[in-house]
């Protein structure tokens, strides 16, 4: 049983596995990306949510210190695989710091870090020390597990944001903190605001978003993005344990000779 913020329906494991295979299949097969899969670890039920244990930007990878103590061992497998990519690895060793990657929104020009039950001020400070080239602003997150539970980047300058009061309030904070003006794409469902934007050579703007059968109204909003290759992906099972689309991968912009 993975950590979840509320008790809810049981996860259909076979279906969760199929959804995850489709997700990996899109990244590898349809988009031609190299996908490194970490070995599953039965003792770490949350280990599928790899986003939380590393923040990678350019050549640097910050290994986080997840807010839930039961997840700290997940960092070890991530450290091994990132080490094999010759990234510059920074470890978060301060025992007062906590940081989940799900609270880190990198816009391409700056970082927003959600201060949540899983991420604290000290964690945000270490992230700022690690990525000195970028401004880092903190955003209070109250009603959700992570900052990216209700927002993500949907394009080079485009923030996808949910419609709830908490999501809109967080967006307002981000807009006040930033010197830059972002475009926003508001979707009716907070969970659907978590999407994966990629800019892939020869394919251009690609957006993986939640499937119409899950969030029909939000899917209609994404369909207005005419210059994106849109790929709907179902995530019904992992959502039951607070998993979003960005949770299951760490995107690294690097051509590696694996």
Backbone torsions as a table, in degrees:
resi	resn	phi	psi	omega
1	UNK	NA	117.3	179.2
2	UNK	-75.7	165.1	178.8
3	UNK	-69.4	130.4	176.1
4	UNK	-133.4	154.3	-175.1
5	UNK	-79.2	-26.6	177.7
6	UNK	-137.9	152.6	175.0
7	UNK	-69.2	142.7	-177.8
8	UNK	-160.7	-164.7	-176.3
9	UNK	-64.1	154.5	178.4
10	UNK	-67.0	146.7	175.5
11	UNK	-80.7	131.3	174.3
12	UNK	-83.2	103.7	-169.3
13	UNK	-62.6	-42.6	-178.6
14	UNK	-62.3	-40.3	179.9
15	UNK	-69.4	-39.7	178.0
16	UNK	-59.1	-40.8	-179.6
17	UNK	-66.0	-41.1	178.4
18	UNK	-63.7	-43.9	-179.7
19	UNK	-61.9	-40.0	-179.1
20	UNK	-67.7	-39.6	178.3
21	UNK	-63.3	-37.5	178.0
22	UNK	-65.2	-40.3	179.6
23	UNK	-60.4	-49.9	179.0
24	UNK	-63.9	-39.3	-180.0
25	UNK	-61.5	-38.0	178.1
26	UNK	-65.3	-47.5	-177.5
27	UNK	-62.8	-43.5	-174.2
28	UNK	-85.2	-49.6	-172.1
29	UNK	-81.2	-54.3	-174.0
30	UNK	-74.9	-37.6	-174.8
31	UNK	-101.9	-9.6	175.4
32	UNK	70.5	24.3	178.2
33	UNK	-83.6	154.6	171.5
34	UNK	-81.2	128.3	-178.6
35	UNK	-118.0	122.8	174.8
36	UNK	-101.2	121.0	-179.7
37	UNK	-101.1	129.1	177.2
38	UNK	-80.4	147.3	178.2
39	UNK	-64.2	140.6	176.8
40	UNK	-68.0	147.1	178.1
41	UNK	-128.7	109.5	-175.5
42	UNK	-61.7	-22.9	-178.7
43	UNK	-81.5	-7.4	-178.5
44	UNK	-124.5	85.1	-172.3
45	UNK	-62.4	-19.2	-179.5
46	UNK	-95.1	7.5	-169.5
47	UNK	-67.9	-13.7	176.5
48	UNK	-66.7	-21.9	-177.5
49	UNK	-88.2	68.9	-172.0
50	UNK	-65.4	-25.1	-177.4
51	UNK	-55.2	-32.4	-172.5
52	UNK	-71.8	-20.4	-172.3
53	UNK	-99.9	-1.4	178.0
54	UNK	-152.7	141.3	171.6
55	UNK	-118.2	117.1	-176.9
56	UNK	-114.0	128.7	177.5
57	UNK	-141.2	122.9	-175.2
58	UNK	53.7	-123.9	-174.6
59	UNK	-95.4	5.3	-175.2
60	UNK	-111.3	137.1	175.9
61	UNK	-121.0	121.4	174.2
62	UNK	-96.4	117.8	174.3
63	UNK	-82.2	126.6	-171.8
64	UNK	-86.6	179.0	172.6
65	UNK	-124.0	90.3	-171.3
66	UNK	-54.9	147.1	-177.2
67	UNK	-65.0	-29.4	179.3
68	UNK	-90.1	117.1	-176.6
69	UNK	-54.9	-31.0	-178.8
70	UNK	-66.6	-11.2	-177.4
71	UNK	-100.9	-3.2	-170.6
72	UNK	-63.5	-32.1	-179.1
73	UNK	-69.2	-15.5	179.3
74	UNK	-62.0	-23.8	-176.0
75	UNK	-64.0	-29.7	-173.7
76	UNK	-61.8	-46.3	-179.4
77	UNK	-65.4	-38.4	179.1
78	UNK	-64.6	-39.3	179.7
79	UNK	-61.4	-41.5	179.7
80	UNK	-62.5	-47.0	-174.8
81	UNK	-72.1	-37.5	178.7
82	UNK	-69.4	-33.4	176.1
83	UNK	-61.2	-35.9	-178.9
84	UNK	-70.4	-15.0	179.1
85	UNK	-94.9	7.3	179.9
86	UNK	58.3	33.6	174.3
87	UNK	-81.9	157.8	177.7
88	UNK	-80.2	110.0	-170.7
89	UNK	-98.7	128.8	177.1
90	UNK	-117.0	130.4	179.7
91	UNK	-105.5	142.9	179.2
92	UNK	-92.3	101.9	-173.7
93	UNK	-102.8	-14.2	-178.3
94	UNK	-64.2	120.0	-175.2
95	UNK	-72.5	-10.0	176.3
96	UNK	-89.3	-8.2	-175.0
97	UNK	-94.5	140.5	166.7
98	UNK	-133.4	143.9	178.8
99	UNK	-155.6	127.5	170.5
100	UNK	-108.7	135.0	179.2
101	UNK	-59.1	-24.7	177.6
102	UNK	-65.5	-14.4	176.0
103	UNK	-94.2	3.1	-175.0
104	UNK	-110.4	115.0	175.8
105	UNK	-108.4	114.4	175.8
106	UNK	-100.8	122.8	-174.0
107	UNK	-92.7	-4.7	-172.7
108	UNK	101.3	-20.9	178.1
109	UNK	-130.0	-14.8	178.3
110	UNK	-161.8	169.7	177.4
111	UNK	-111.9	139.7	165.5
112	UNK	-113.9	132.5	-179.3
113	UNK	-120.0	121.8	178.3
114	UNK	-76.2	130.7	172.8
115	UNK	-93.9	107.9	-169.1
116	UNK	-130.9	-168.6	174.6
117	UNK	-67.6	-16.6	-175.7
118	UNK	-105.9	-16.3	-174.0
119	UNK	-130.5	131.2	179.8
120	UNK	-116.5	176.5	-176.4
121	UNK	-58.6	-40.4	-178.7
122	UNK	-63.9	-39.2	176.7
123	UNK	-60.9	-42.5	179.2
124	UNK	-64.8	-36.8	179.7
125	UNK	-65.3	-40.4	-179.6
126	UNK	-67.7	-36.9	175.8
127	UNK	-61.3	-43.2	179.8
128	UNK	-63.6	-38.0	178.1
129	UNK	-67.5	-31.3	-176.7
130	UNK	-76.1	-40.3	-176.9
131	UNK	-112.1	70.5	-171.5
132	UNK	-66.8	-19.4	-178.1
133	UNK	-74.1	-10.6	-173.7
134	UNK	-121.4	144.2	171.8
135	UNK	-67.1	144.6	176.6
136	UNK	-128.9	123.5	177.9
137	UNK	-120.6	146.9	179.7
138	UNK	-103.7	147.2	-176.0
139	UNK	-131.2	121.4	178.0
140	UNK	-65.8	135.5	177.9
141	UNK	-122.9	118.7	-174.6
142	UNK	-107.1	-54.5	-168.0
143	UNK	-94.3	3.1	-176.7
144	UNK	-125.1	163.3	178.5
145	UNK	-65.0	-49.2	-174.8
146	UNK	-135.1	163.9	173.0
147	UNK	-56.8	-43.5	-176.7
148	UNK	-81.4	8.6	171.0
149	UNK	-67.9	-19.8	-177.6
150	UNK	-136.0	11.4	176.1
151	UNK	-157.6	163.9	175.0
152	UNK	-172.0	175.1	175.0
153	UNK	-86.3	132.5	179.2
154	UNK	-112.9	4.8	-179.4
155	UNK	-179.9	176.9	-173.7
156	UNK	-58.7	-28.0	-177.3
157	UNK	-135.2	20.7	-167.5
158	UNK	-119.9	118.8	177.3
159	UNK	-97.4	121.4	172.2
160	UNK	-84.2	132.1	-174.8
161	UNK	-139.2	142.9	177.1
162	UNK	-75.3	170.2	-175.2
163	UNK	-93.5	-8.0	-176.1
164	UNK	-64.0	160.4	-179.6
165	UNK	-59.7	-41.7	-178.9
166	UNK	-63.9	-41.2	179.9
167	UNK	-65.1	-45.5	-178.1
168	UNK	-65.1	-35.7	178.4
169	UNK	-65.8	-42.4	178.7
170	UNK	-63.7	-40.5	178.9
171	UNK	-61.8	-42.0	179.6
172	UNK	-60.0	-42.5	177.6
173	UNK	-60.7	-44.9	-179.4
174	UNK	-62.4	-41.5	-179.7
175	UNK	-64.6	-37.5	179.6
176	UNK	-69.2	-34.4	-176.5
177	UNK	-75.3	-24.1	-169.9
178	UNK	-96.4	147.4	173.7
179	UNK	-84.3	-6.5	-171.7
180	UNK	-109.7	148.4	177.3
181	UNK	-99.5	117.4	176.9
182	UNK	-95.8	149.8	168.3
183	UNK	-80.0	153.8	177.8
184	UNK	-126.5	147.9	176.4
185	UNK	-122.2	107.5	-176.7
186	UNK	-93.0	126.8	177.6
187	UNK	-114.6	149.5	-175.7
188	UNK	-62.1	-32.2	-173.5
189	UNK	-106.6	125.1	-179.5
190	UNK	-55.3	-45.4	-175.1
191	UNK	-62.3	-32.0	-178.4
192	UNK	-74.8	-15.2	178.7
193	UNK	-72.2	-10.6	175.7
194	UNK	-90.1	106.4	-178.7
195	UNK	-133.6	172.9	-178.1
196	UNK	-120.3	116.5	177.7
197	UNK	-100.5	134.8	178.0
198	UNK	-134.5	144.1	172.6
199	UNK	-115.0	106.7	-170.5
200	UNK	-113.3	129.3	178.0
201	UNK	-51.4	137.1	-179.7
202	UNK	72.1	-10.7	178.3
203	UNK	-117.2	-20.3	178.2
204	UNK	76.3	-144.3	-176.1
205	UNK	-76.9	122.1	-179.9
206	UNK	-122.2	135.8	178.3
207	UNK	-131.8	120.3	172.4
208	UNK	-93.1	122.4	-177.7
209	UNK	-135.3	166.2	-176.7
210	UNK	-65.4	144.9	-171.7
211	UNK	-70.0	149.1	179.8
212	UNK	-58.3	-31.1	-179.6
213	UNK	-70.5	-19.0	177.5
214	UNK	-89.2	-50.2	-174.7
215	UNK	-134.1	76.6	-173.1
216	UNK	-58.6	-40.5	-176.6
217	UNK	-69.6	-39.8	178.6
218	UNK	-68.3	-38.1	179.7
219	UNK	-59.8	-36.5	179.0
220	UNK	-62.3	-35.3	179.7
221	UNK	-66.8	-43.7	179.1
222	UNK	-62.9	-34.6	-177.5
223	UNK	-64.1	-13.9	176.8
224	UNK	-76.8	-12.0	-178.5
225	UNK	-80.5	89.4	-170.7
226	UNK	-72.3	-25.5	-176.4
227	UNK	-95.8	13.0	176.7
228	UNK	-105.3	147.0	164.6
229	UNK	-82.6	114.8	-174.6
230	UNK	-98.1	129.3	179.8
231	UNK	-127.1	106.6	178.2
232	UNK	-73.9	137.3	-179.4
233	UNK	-134.1	128.5	178.0
234	UNK	-81.5	143.6	-179.5
235	UNK	-143.7	39.4	-171.6
236	UNK	-64.7	-38.2	-171.9
237	UNK	-78.1	-48.0	-178.7
238	UNK	-67.8	-24.3	177.4
239	UNK	-62.2	-29.5	179.9
240	UNK	-62.6	-23.4	177.5
241	UNK	-114.0	36.6	175.1
242	UNK	67.3	18.1	179.3
243	UNK	-85.4	136.5	176.9
244	UNK	-118.1	176.2	-176.4
245	UNK	-61.5	-41.3	-176.8
246	UNK	-70.2	-19.4	-173.2
247	UNK	-62.4	-28.3	-166.6
248	UNK	-95.4	8.1	177.2
249	UNK	-150.2	155.8	171.3
250	UNK	-119.0	118.0	-176.1
251	UNK	-88.8	130.4	-177.1
252	UNK	-126.3	124.9	-177.0
253	UNK	-91.7	88.9	-173.0
254	UNK	-162.4	136.3	171.5
255	UNK	-95.9	120.6	-176.1
256	UNK	-115.6	149.6	174.9
257	UNK	-95.7	91.4	-174.3
258	UNK	-84.4	NA	NA
